Amino acid sequence: MFEKFNQLSFVIGVFFITVAIILIAGYFLSSALHFDINLYTGLGMMVFGLVMVNIKE
């Protein structure tokens, strides 16, 4: 497991997935953050993060 943290693509992927979860959760849970740009950006970041995590070197 710790070998994965030495791969930059895995760390970047985890970061983007974390930010995406925050944006998507904020869209659904907060009326102050209920803007379409938050949902679309969160979904895009989630896809990018999943691709980065699944890259094999």
All heavy atoms as a GROMACS GRO file, in nm:
protein
  452
    1MET      N    1   0.083  -0.120   0.000
    1MET     CA    2   0.000   0.000   0.000
    1MET      C    3   0.086   0.125   0.000
    1MET      O    4   0.058   0.220  -0.071
    1MET     CB    5  -0.093  -0.004   0.121
    1MET     CG    6  -0.180   0.117   0.136
    1MET     SD    7  -0.294   0.133  -0.001
    1MET     CE    8  -0.376   0.281   0.040
    2PHE      N    9   0.191   0.129   0.080
    2PHE     CA   10   0.274   0.248   0.088
    2PHE      C   11   0.354   0.270  -0.038
    2PHE      O   12   0.400   0.382  -0.064
    2PHE     CB   13   0.367   0.241   0.209
    2PHE     CG   14   0.293   0.252   0.340
    2PHE    CD1   15   0.284   0.144   0.426
    2PHE    CD2   16   0.230   0.370   0.374
    2PHE    CE1   17   0.215   0.153   0.544
    2PHE    CE2   18   0.161   0.381   0.493
    2PHE     CZ   19   0.152   0.272   0.579
    3GLU      N   20   0.371   0.166  -0.120
    3GLU     CA   21   0.439   0.182  -0.248
    3GLU      C   22   0.359   0.270  -0.342
    3GLU      O   23   0.414   0.342  -0.424
    3GLU     CB   24   0.463   0.045  -0.310
    3GLU     CG   25   0.556  -0.042  -0.228
    3GLU     CD   26   0.556  -0.186  -0.276
    3GLU    OE1   27   0.487  -0.216  -0.375
    3GLU    OE2   28   0.625  -0.267  -0.214
    4LYS      N   29   0.226   0.267  -0.329
    4LYS     CA   30   0.140   0.350  -0.413
    4LYS      C   31   0.160   0.499  -0.384
    4LYS      O   32   0.148   0.581  -0.473
    4LYS     CB   33  -0.007   0.314  -0.392
    4LYS     CG   34  -0.046   0.177  -0.435
    4LYS     CD   35  -0.061   0.166  -0.584
    4LYS     CE   36  -0.194   0.220  -0.627
    4LYS     NZ   37  -0.216   0.205  -0.769
    5PHE      N   38   0.191   0.534  -0.259
    5PHE     CA   39   0.208   0.674  -0.224
    5PHE      C   40   0.336   0.733  -0.282
    5PHE      O   41   0.354   0.854  -0.283
    5PHE     CB   42   0.205   0.693  -0.072
    5PHE     CG   43   0.068   0.679  -0.014
    5PHE    CD1   44   0.034   0.571   0.064
    5PHE    CD2   45  -0.028   0.776  -0.039
    5PHE    CE1   46  -0.093   0.558   0.117
    5PHE    CE2   47  -0.156   0.764   0.013
    5PHE     CZ   48  -0.189   0.655   0.090
    6ASN      N   49   0.426   0.650  -0.329
    6ASN     CA   50   0.546   0.698  -0.396
    6ASN      C   51   0.522   0.732  -0.542
    6ASN      O   52   0.607   0.793  -0.605
    6ASN     CB   53   0.660   0.596  -0.384
    6ASN     CG   54   0.714   0.587  -0.244
    6ASN    OD1   55   0.710   0.684  -0.169
    6ASN    ND2   56   0.764   0.470  -0.208
    7GLN      N   57   0.409   0.691  -0.595
    7GLN     CA   58   0.374   0.723  -0.733
    7GLN      C   59   0.300   0.856  -0.734
    7GLN      O   60   0.198   0.874  -0.669
    7GLN     CB   61   0.286   0.615  -0.793
    7GLN     CG   62   0.353   0.482  -0.809
    7GLN     CD   63   0.258   0.378  -0.863
    7GLN    OE1   64   0.140   0.404  -0.883
    7GLN    NE2   65   0.311   0.260  -0.888
    8LEU      N   66   0.352   0.951  -0.812
    8LEU     CA   67   0.292   1.084  -0.816
    8LEU      C   68   0.151   1.079  -0.872
    8LEU      O   69   0.064   1.154  -0.828
    8LEU     CB   70   0.381   1.177  -0.899
    8LEU     CG   71   0.340   1.324  -0.900
    8LEU    CD1   72   0.339   1.379  -0.758
    8LEU    CD2   73   0.434   1.402  -0.988
    9SER      N   74   0.126   0.992  -0.968
    9SER     CA   75  -0.008   0.986  -1.028
    9SER      C   76  -0.112   0.943  -0.924
    9SER      O   77  -0.225   0.993  -0.926
    9SER     CB   78  -0.008   0.889  -1.146
    9SER     OG   79   0.024   0.759  -1.104
   10PHE      N   80  -0.076   0.854  -0.833
   10PHE     CA   81  -0.170   0.811  -0.729
   10PHE      C   82  -0.201   0.925  -0.633
   10PHE      O   83  -0.318   0.948  -0.598
   10PHE     CB   84  -0.113   0.691  -0.653
   10PHE     CG   85  -0.204   0.640  -0.546
   10PHE    CD1   86  -0.312   0.560  -0.578
   10PHE    CD2   87  -0.182   0.671  -0.412
   10PHE    CE1   88  -0.398   0.512  -0.480
   10PHE    CE2   89  -0.267   0.624  -0.314
   10PHE     CZ   90  -0.374   0.544  -0.348
   11VAL      N   91  -0.100   0.998  -0.592
   11VAL     CA   92  -0.119   1.109  -0.497
   11VAL      C   93  -0.204   1.219  -0.561
   11VAL      O   94  -0.295   1.274  -0.498
   11VAL     CB   95   0.017   1.164  -0.450
   11VAL    CG1   96  -0.001   1.286  -0.362
   11VAL    CG2   97   0.095   1.056  -0.377
   12ILE      N   98  -0.177   1.251  -0.687
   12ILE     CA   99  -0.256   1.352  -0.757
   12ILE      C  100  -0.400   1.305  -0.770
   12ILE      O  101  -0.495   1.383  -0.752
   12ILE     CB  102  -0.193   1.382  -0.895
   12ILE    CG1  103  -0.062   1.456  -0.876
   12ILE    CG2  104  -0.289   1.463  -0.982
   12ILE    CD1  105   0.017   1.473  -1.004
   13GLY      N  106  -0.420   1.178  -0.803
   13GLY     CA  107  -0.553   1.124  -0.815
   13GLY      C  108  -0.632   1.132  -0.686
   13GLY      O  109  -0.750   1.169  -0.685
   14VAL      N  110  -0.568   1.097  -0.576
   14VAL     CA  111  -0.635   1.104  -0.445
   14VAL      C  112  -0.672   1.248  -0.412
   14VAL      O  113  -0.781   1.276  -0.360
   14VAL     CB  114  -0.546   1.042  -0.335
   14VAL    CG1  115  -0.601   1.071  -0.196
   14VAL    CG2  116  -0.532   0.893  -0.357
   15PHE      N  117  -0.585   1.343  -0.444
   15PHE     CA  118  -0.615   1.484  -0.419
   15PHE      C  119  -0.739   1.528  -0.498
   15PHE      O  120  -0.829   1.591  -0.444
   15PHE     CB  121  -0.495   1.572  -0.455
   15PHE     CG  122  -0.525   1.718  -0.454
   15PHE    CD1  123  -0.538   1.786  -0.334
   15PHE    CD2  124  -0.544   1.788  -0.572
   15PHE    CE1  125  -0.567   1.920  -0.332
   15PHE    CE2  126  -0.572   1.922  -0.571
   15PHE     CZ  127  -0.584   1.989  -0.450
   16PHE      N  128  -0.743   1.495  -0.628
   16PHE     CA  129  -0.854   1.537  -0.711
   16PHE      C  130  -0.984   1.468  -0.668
   16PHE      O  131  -1.091   1.530  -0.672
   16PHE     CB  132  -0.825   1.511  -0.858
   16PHE     CG  133  -0.751   1.624  -0.924
   16PHE    CD1  134  -0.613   1.625  -0.926
   16PHE    CD2  135  -0.820   1.729  -0.981
   16PHE    CE1  136  -0.545   1.729  -0.985
   16PHE    CE2  137  -0.752   1.834  -1.040
   16PHE     CZ  138  -0.614   1.835  -1.043
   17ILE      N  139  -0.977   1.343  -0.626
   17ILE     CA  140  -1.097   1.274  -0.578
   17ILE      C  141  -1.148   1.340  -0.450
   17ILE      O  142  -1.269   1.359  -0.433
   17ILE     CB  143  -1.068   1.124  -0.557
   17ILE    CG1  144  -1.048   1.055  -0.692
   17ILE    CG2  145  -1.179   1.057  -0.477
   17ILE    CD1  146  -0.998   0.913  -0.682
   18THR      N  147  -1.057   1.378  -0.361
   18THR     CA  148  -1.098   1.444  -0.237
   18THR      C  149  -1.166   1.577  -0.264
   18THR      O  150  -1.272   1.608  -0.206
   18THR     CB  151  -0.974   1.465  -0.146
   18THR    OG1  152  -0.910   1.340  -0.124
   18THR    CG2  153  -1.013   1.528  -0.014
   19VAL      N  154  -1.108   1.657  -0.352
   19VAL     CA  155  -1.168   1.786  -0.386
   19VAL      C  156  -1.303   1.766  -0.454
   19VAL      O  157  -1.399   1.840  -0.429
   19VAL     CB  158  -1.072   1.869  -0.473
   19VAL    CG1  159  -1.140   1.996  -0.523
   19VAL    CG2  160  -0.947   1.904  -0.395
   20ALA      N  161  -1.312   1.665  -0.540
   20ALA     CA  162  -1.438   1.637  -0.609
   20ALA      C  163  -1.548   1.598  -0.510
   20ALA      O  164  -1.662   1.642  -0.523
   20ALA     CB  165  -1.417   1.526  -0.711
   21ILE      N  166  -1.513   1.517  -0.412
   21ILE     CA  167  -1.612   1.477  -0.311
   21ILE      C  168  -1.662   1.599  -0.235
   21ILE      O  169  -1.782   1.613  -0.208
   21ILE     CB  170  -1.554   1.370  -0.217
   21ILE    CG1  171  -1.537   1.239  -0.293
   21ILE    CG2  172  -1.641   1.352  -0.093
   21ILE    CD1  173  -1.460   1.133  -0.217
   22ILE      N  174  -1.571   1.690  -0.201
   22ILE     CA  175  -1.610   1.812  -0.129
   22ILE      C  176  -1.705   1.896  -0.215
   22ILE      O  177  -1.807   1.947  -0.166
   22ILE     CB  178  -1.486   1.891  -0.087
   22ILE    CG1  179  -1.409   1.815   0.020
   22ILE    CG2  180  -1.524   2.031  -0.038
   22ILE    CD1  181  -1.272   1.870   0.051
   23LEU      N  182  -1.672   1.913  -0.344
   23LEU     CA  183  -1.757   1.995  -0.431
   23LEU      C  184  -1.894   1.932  -0.453
   23LEU      O  185  -1.997   2.001  -0.448
   23LEU     CB  186  -1.688   2.016  -0.566
   23LEU     CG  187  -1.574   2.116  -0.570
   23LEU    CD1  188  -1.504   2.112  -0.705
   23LEU    CD2  189  -1.625   2.255  -0.540
   24ILE      N  190  -1.897   1.802  -0.477
   24ILE     CA  191  -2.025   1.735  -0.502
   24ILE      C  192  -2.110   1.733  -0.375
   24ILE      O  193  -2.232   1.757  -0.381
   24ILE     CB  194  -2.000   1.594  -0.558
   24ILE    CG1  195  -1.937   1.604  -0.697
   24ILE    CG2  196  -2.129   1.515  -0.564
   24ILE    CD1  197  -1.885   1.472  -0.752
   25ALA      N  198  -2.049   1.706  -0.262
   25ALA     CA  199  -2.123   1.706  -0.135
   25ALA      C  200  -2.175   1.846  -0.104
   25ALA      O  201  -2.289   1.862  -0.058
   25ALA     CB  202  -2.035   1.656  -0.022
   26GLY      N  203  -2.095   1.947  -0.130
   26GLY     CA  204  -2.139   2.084  -0.108
   26GLY      C  205  -2.256   2.122  -0.196
   26GLY      O  206  -2.348   2.194  -0.155
   27TYR      N  207  -2.256   2.072  -0.318
   27TYR     CA  208  -2.366   2.100  -0.411
   27TYR      C  209  -2.498   2.044  -0.357
   27TYR      O  210  -2.602   2.109  -0.365
   27TYR     CB  211  -2.335   2.040  -0.548
   27TYR     CG  212  -2.447   2.055  -0.648
   27TYR    CD1  213  -2.465   2.174  -0.718
   27TYR    CD2  214  -2.535   1.950  -0.674
   27TYR    CE1  215  -2.567   2.188  -0.809
   27TYR    CE2  216  -2.636   1.964  -0.765
   27TYR     CZ  217  -2.653   2.083  -0.833
   27TYR     OH  218  -2.754   2.097  -0.924
   28PHE      N  219  -2.494   1.922  -0.304
   28PHE     CA  220  -2.617   1.858  -0.257
   28PHE      C  221  -2.657   1.894  -0.114
   28PHE      O  222  -2.774   1.889  -0.079
   28PHE     CB  223  -2.606   1.706  -0.269
   28PHE     CG  224  -2.610   1.658  -0.411
   28PHE    CD1  225  -2.498   1.602  -0.470
   28PHE    CD2  226  -2.725   1.669  -0.486
   28PHE    CE1  227  -2.502   1.558  -0.601
   28PHE    CE2  228  -2.731   1.625  -0.617
   28PHE     CZ  229  -2.619   1.570  -0.676
   29LEU      N  230  -2.560   1.933  -0.032
   29LEU     CA  231  -2.590   1.953   0.110
   29LEU      C  232  -2.603   2.099   0.153
   29LEU      O  233  -2.655   2.125   0.260
   29LEU     CB  234  -2.481   1.886   0.196
   29LEU     CG  235  -2.468   1.734   0.179
   29LEU    CD1  236  -2.350   1.682   0.261
   29LEU    CD2  237  -2.596   1.665   0.216
   30SER      N  238  -2.555   2.192   0.070
   30SER     CA  239  -2.555   2.332   0.111
   30SER      C  240  -2.627   2.417   0.007
   30SER      O  241  -2.599   2.407  -0.113
   30SER     CB  242  -2.410   2.382   0.126
   30SER     OG  243  -2.409   2.520   0.148
   31SER      N  244  -2.716   2.501   0.054
   31SER     CA  245  -2.786   2.589  -0.040
   31SER      C  246  -2.694   2.701  -0.088
   31SER      O  247  -2.714   2.755  -0.197
   31SER     CB  248  -2.910   2.648   0.027
   31SER     OG  249  -2.872   2.726   0.139
   32ALA      N  250  -2.592   2.735  -0.010
   32ALA     CA  251  -2.499   2.840  -0.052
   32ALA      C  252  -2.405   2.793  -0.163
   32ALA      O  253  -2.353   2.875  -0.238
   32ALA     CB  254  -2.416   2.886   0.068
   33LEU      N  255  -2.384   2.662  -0.173
   33LEU     CA  256  -2.295   2.606  -0.275
   33LEU      C  257  -2.372   2.537  -0.387
   33LEU      O  258  -2.313   2.465  -0.466
   33LEU     CB  259  -2.198   2.506  -0.210
   33LEU     CG  260  -2.103   2.563  -0.107
   33LEU    CD1  261  -2.022   2.451  -0.044
   33LEU    CD2  262  -2.013   2.666  -0.170
   34HIS      N  263  -2.501   2.558  -0.395
   34HIS     CA  264  -2.584   2.489  -0.495
   34HIS      C  265  -2.578   2.562  -0.629
   34HIS      O  266  -2.674   2.629  -0.671
   34HIS     CB  267  -2.728   2.479  -0.445
   34HIS     CG  268  -2.812   2.387  -0.527
   34HIS    ND1  269  -2.806   2.251  -0.514
   34HIS    CD2  270  -2.903   2.411  -0.625
   34HIS    CE1  271  -2.889   2.196  -0.600
   34HIS    NE2  272  -2.949   2.291  -0.668
   35PHE      N  273  -2.464   2.553  -0.694
   35PHE     CA  274  -2.444   2.609  -0.828
   35PHE      C  275  -2.403   2.496  -0.921
   35PHE      O  276  -2.330   2.405  -0.882
   35PHE     CB  277  -2.334   2.717  -0.827
   35PHE     CG  278  -2.368   2.836  -0.741
   35PHE    CD1  279  -2.304   2.853  -0.619
   35PHE    CD2  280  -2.462   2.927  -0.780
   35PHE    CE1  281  -2.334   2.960  -0.538
   35PHE    CE2  282  -2.493   3.036  -0.700
   35PHE     CZ  283  -2.429   3.053  -0.579
   36ASP      N  284  -2.449   2.503  -1.045
   36ASP     CA  285  -2.419   2.397  -1.141
   36ASP      C  286  -2.270   2.381  -1.164
   36ASP      O  287  -2.222   2.270  -1.188
   36ASP     CB  288  -2.489   2.424  -1.274
   36ASP     CG  289  -2.639   2.405  -1.263
   36ASP    OD1  290  -2.683   2.335  -1.169
   36ASP    OD2  291  -2.711   2.459  -1.349
   37ILE      N  292  -2.194   2.491  -1.158
   37ILE     CA  293  -2.050   2.482  -1.183
   37ILE      C  294  -1.981   2.393  -1.080
   37ILE      O  295  -1.884   2.324  -1.113
   37ILE     CB  296  -1.986   2.624  -1.188
   37ILE    CG1  297  -1.842   2.618  -1.236
   37ILE    CG2  298  -1.993   2.691  -1.053
   37ILE    CD1  299  -1.828   2.585  -1.382
   38ASN      N  300  -2.031   2.392  -0.957
   38ASN     CA  301  -1.972   2.305  -0.855
   38ASN      C  302  -1.994   2.158  -0.888
   38ASN      O  303  -1.903   2.076  -0.871
   38ASN     CB  304  -2.031   2.336  -0.717
   38ASN     CG  305  -1.981   2.468  -0.662
   38ASN    OD1  306  -1.880   2.520  -0.706
   38ASN    ND2  307  -2.053   2.521  -0.566
   39LEU      N  308  -2.112   2.125  -0.935
   39LEU     CA  309  -2.141   1.986  -0.971
   39LEU      C  310  -2.059   1.943  -1.092
   39LEU      O  311  -1.998   1.836  -1.091
   39LEU     CB  312  -2.290   1.968  -1.000
   39LEU     CG  313  -2.333   1.828  -1.040
   39LEU    CD1  314  -2.305   1.729  -0.927
   39LEU    CD2  315  -2.480   1.827  -1.077
   40TYR      N  316  -2.056   2.024  -1.196
   40TYR     CA  317  -1.983   1.988  -1.318
   40TYR      C  318  -1.833   1.980  -1.293
   40TYR      O  319  -1.765   1.889  -1.342
   40TYR     CB  320  -2.011   2.087  -1.430
   40TYR     CG  321  -2.157   2.093  -1.471
   40TYR    CD1  322  -2.216   2.211  -1.509
   40TYR    CD2  323  -2.236   1.978  -1.469
   40TYR    CE1  324  -2.349   2.217  -1.546
   40TYR    CE2  325  -2.368   1.981  -1.505
   40TYR     CZ  326  -2.425   2.102  -1.545
   40TYR     OH  327  -2.556   2.104  -1.580
   41THR      N  328  -1.780   2.072  -1.217
   41THR     CA  329  -1.638   2.070  -1.185
   41THR      C  330  -1.605   1.949  -1.097
   41THR      O  331  -1.503   1.882  -1.118
   41THR     CB  332  -1.597   2.200  -1.113
   41THR    OG1  333  -1.632   2.311  -1.194
   41THR    CG2  334  -1.448   2.203  -1.086
   42GLY      N  335  -1.690   1.919  -1.002
   42GLY     CA  336  -1.669   1.803  -0.917
   42GLY      C  337  -1.671   1.673  -0.995
   42GLY      O  338  -1.588   1.585  -0.972
   43LEU      N  339  -1.764   1.660  -1.089
   43LEU     CA  340  -1.770   1.539  -1.170
   43LEU      C  341  -1.647   1.526  -1.261
   43LEU      O  342  -1.591   1.418  -1.277
   43LEU     CB  343  -1.898   1.538  -1.253
   43LEU     CG  344  -2.026   1.520  -1.174
   43LEU    CD1  345  -2.148   1.534  -1.267
   43LEU    CD2  346  -2.029   1.387  -1.103
   44GLY      N  347  -1.604   1.638  -1.318
   44GLY     CA  348  -1.484   1.636  -1.401
   44GLY      C  349  -1.360   1.600  -1.322
   44GLY      O  350  -1.276   1.521  -1.368
   45MET      N  351  -1.348   1.657  -1.203
   45MET     CA  352  -1.234   1.624  -1.118
   45MET      C  353  -1.238   1.479  -1.072
   45MET      O  354  -1.133   1.416  -1.059
   45MET     CB  355  -1.231   1.716  -0.996
   45MET     CG  356  -1.188   1.856  -1.025
   45MET     SD  357  -1.181   1.952  -0.873
   45MET     CE  358  -1.061   2.073  -0.916
   46MET      N  359  -1.358   1.426  -1.049
   46MET     CA  360  -1.370   1.287  -1.008
   46MET      C  361  -1.322   1.193  -1.120
   46MET      O  362  -1.247   1.099  -1.094
   46MET     CB  363  -1.516   1.254  -0.973
   46MET     CG  364  -1.538   1.112  -0.929
   46MET     SD  365  -1.463   1.073  -0.770
   46MET     CE  366  -1.572   1.159  -0.659
   47VAL      N  367  -1.362   1.222  -1.243
   47VAL     CA  368  -1.318   1.140  -1.355
   47VAL      C  369  -1.166   1.147  -1.371
   47VAL      O  370  -1.098   1.045  -1.386
   47VAL     CB  371  -1.390   1.183  -1.485
   47VAL    CG1  372  -1.327   1.118  -1.607
   47VAL    CG2  373  -1.537   1.151  -1.476
   48PHE      N  374  -1.112   1.268  -1.365
   48PHE     CA  375  -0.967   1.285  -1.378
   48PHE      C  376  -0.893   1.213  -1.265
   48PHE      O  377  -0.791   1.147  -1.288
   48PHE     CB  378  -0.930   1.433  -1.379
   48PHE     CG  379  -0.783   1.458  -1.391
   48PHE    CD1  380  -0.718   1.438  -1.511
   48PHE    CD2  381  -0.710   1.502  -1.283
   48PHE    CE1  382  -0.583   1.462  -1.525
   48PHE    CE2  383  -0.574   1.526  -1.294
   48PHE     CZ  384  -0.510   1.505  -1.415
   49GLY      N  385  -0.944   1.225  -1.142
   49GLY     CA  386  -0.880   1.159  -1.028
   49GLY      C  387  -0.882   1.008  -1.041
   49GLY      O  388  -0.783   0.942  -1.011
   50LEU      N  389  -0.992   0.954  -1.088
   50LEU     CA  390  -1.001   0.809  -1.105
   50LEU      C  391  -0.906   0.760  -1.214
   50LEU      O  392  -0.844   0.654  -1.201
   50LEU     CB  393  -1.144   0.768  -1.137
   50LEU     CG  394  -1.242   0.782  -1.021
   50LEU    CD1  395  -1.385   0.757  -1.068
   50LEU    CD2  396  -1.207   0.689  -0.907
   51VAL      N  397  -0.892   0.838  -1.320
   51VAL     CA  398  -0.796   0.802  -1.425
   51VAL      C  399  -0.653   0.805  -1.370
   51VAL      O  400  -0.574   0.714  -1.396
   51VAL     CB  401  -0.810   0.896  -1.547
   51VAL    CG1  402  -0.695   0.880  -1.643
   51VAL    CG2  403  -0.941   0.871  -1.617
   52MET      N  404  -0.620   0.907  -1.294
   52MET     CA  405  -0.485   0.919  -1.240
   52MET      C  406  -0.454   0.804  -1.142
   52MET      O  407  -0.341   0.754  -1.139
   52MET     CB  408  -0.465   1.054  -1.170
   52MET     CG  409  -0.463   1.171  -1.264
   52MET     SD  410  -0.330   1.165  -1.383
   52MET     CE  411  -0.191   1.202  -1.282
   53VAL      N  412  -0.551   0.766  -1.061
   53VAL     CA  413  -0.529   0.657  -0.965
   53VAL      C  414  -0.508   0.525  -1.037
   53VAL      O  415  -0.429   0.441  -0.994
   53VAL     CB  416  -0.648   0.649  -0.866
   53VAL    CG1  417  -0.646   0.519  -0.790
   53VAL    CG2  418  -0.643   0.767  -0.769
   54ASN      N  419  -0.576   0.506  -1.149
   54ASN     CA  420  -0.570   0.378  -1.220
   54ASN      C  421  -0.456   0.368  -1.321
   54ASN      O  422  -0.443   0.264  -1.386
   54ASN     CB  423  -0.702   0.352  -1.290
   54ASN     CG  424  -0.810   0.318  -1.189
   54ASN    OD1  425  -0.785   0.250  -1.092
   54ASN    ND2  426  -0.930   0.369  -1.213
   55ILE      N  427  -0.376   0.472  -1.337
   55ILE     CA  428  -0.262   0.466  -1.428
   55ILE      C  429  -0.159   0.368  -1.371
   55ILE      O  430  -0.120   0.376  -1.254
   55ILE     CB  431  -0.198   0.604  -1.448
   55ILE    CG1  432  -0.290   0.692  -1.531
   55ILE    CG2  433  -0.061   0.593  -1.513
   55ILE    CD1  434  -0.237   0.834  -1.552
   56LYS      N  435  -0.116   0.277  -1.454
   56LYS     CA  436  -0.013   0.180  -1.411
   56LYS      C  437   0.119   0.218  -1.474
   56LYS      O  438   0.128   0.243  -1.594
   56LYS     CB  439  -0.052   0.039  -1.458
   56LYS     CG  440  -0.188  -0.005  -1.412
   56LYS     CD  441  -0.188  -0.037  -1.266
   56LYS     CE  442  -0.319  -0.098  -1.228
   56LYS     NZ  443  -0.388  -0.034  -1.122
   57GLU      N  444   0.221   0.222  -1.393
   57GLU     CA  445   0.356   0.254  -1.445
   57GLU      C  446   0.442   0.132  -1.447
   57GLU      O  447   0.440   0.046  -1.368
   57GLU     CB  448   0.421   0.361  -1.360
   57GLU     CG  449   0.355   0.495  -1.380
   57GLU     CD  450   0.427   0.604  -1.303
   57GLU    OE1  451   0.520   0.575  -1.225
   57GLU    OE2  452   0.389   0.719  -1.320
   0.00000   0.00000   0.00000
